[in-house]
Each structure stands twice: as C-alpha cells, then as structure tokens.
Amino acid sequence: MQYRKADADYGTAGSVRNAADFLDERFIIISGDVLTDFDLTKAIEFHEEKKAKATLVLTRATNPLAFGVVITDNHGKITRFLEKPTWAKYSAIPSTPVSIL
C-alpha cells in the first residue's frame, strides 16, 4: 500500500488525480471517514463481470436528501447525479464513498 499526502484539500476527485502516477491498474476508492459493511469481493466481481470502466457501490436510504443521489436506468447504469437534492423525485439511492475504477 502506498500513500500520497495532499498539499491542499482537493476533494475526492482531486485527490485521485493527485495520485495519478500510482494508478496504472485497477484501484478502489473508499472514503476514510465512513464505516461500511459491503462485500468488497462481490463488488469487484460485479465490476469485472460487467467489464465496467467504473463501478460505484450504492445503497438505499430512507431519507436520501442528506446525500448526493444517483439516478439509474432499469439495468443499473448511472444516468444522472443529484447533489444533495431538496427532493428525491427519482430515487432513494444516495451516492456512497466507494468506487472501483
């Protein structure tokens, strides 16, 4: 495991970009300030089966308004993101801090 210390607060995407020279094969992003109990092995298997460029691990929430919401089609493909909406017209599936790329 290797670490890269950021010079500033880049946010998630900026932090990944800051470590780009380490990323020459598949990698997993898991936010360090969240506890989860998802099955990482199943998530990686799903990612490989779909031959996906990116996979986001999602979960349902009874009140998704405090989170960014992910809109998916009938096949689970992401069609839209709503960042902390004031309503959840489309979905109760908030974005989670786990990505496989």
N, C-alpha and C positions, 0 to 999 in steps of 0.2 A: 504494500500500500504506500502511495506517495501523497504528499500534501503540498499545496501551494498556498502561501499566505498572501492575502489580498492587501494592496496598498490603500484601498478605499472600499466603501460599501458599493459593490457592483450589482447587487441583487442576484437572483438565481442565474438568469441567462448570462449576465456579465461575468459571473464567477466561473461558469463553464467555459466561456470564451477565454478568460484569463488563464485557464489550464489547458488550452487547446494543444499545446505541444506535447502533452501527456496522452492525448486521446487519439491513438492510432488503431484502436479496436473497439468493440462494443464496450459501453460503460453504463453505469447505473447512477442516477442522481437520487439521493434520499436526503431530505432536509434534516438537519441535526437537531432541530427543536421540536420534533414531533414523535410521539410513540405510535407504533402501528403493530398490527398482528397479521398482516397479509402474508400469503405463501409466496416467497420470492422465487422458488423453483417453478411453481405454476405460472407465474408472471413471465419468466424467461422462456418457458416452453411455449406459451401463447405467442410471445413476440417472435420466436423462431418459426412456429407453425404458420403464422401469417406472413412471414418474410417482410415484416414491417421495418420501415426506416426508424420509426419511433413508436413507443407504446407508453401510454400513461395509465397508471393504476388508479382506478376510480372507485368511489364508494358512494352509497346513498346516504342522505342526511334528512332528518325530519324537518329541519329548518335550514335550507341551504343559503339563506340570504347573507350570512356572515362570511361566505366563501365565494370564490370565483366559481361559476357554474359552467359545466361542459355540456354542450348540446351534441347528441349523437344521432346518426340515422338508424334504421332498423337493423343494420349489420354491425353496429358498434363503432363505425367510423366517425371520427370527430368532424363536425361541420361548423362549429362555432364555439367561441368562448364568451361568457358574460362575466366581467369582473365585478364581483360583489353587487349583484343587481338589487334593486329595490323591490323586485317581484321575481317569482320563479315560474313564469308562464310556460316554459318549455320542459323543464326537467327538475328533478330533485337530486341531481348528481353533481356534487361540488368537485372542483379540481383538487387533487391531493398532491403532496410533495414527493411523489415517487415517479420517476421516468426511466425508461430503458431506451438507450439510443445506440 
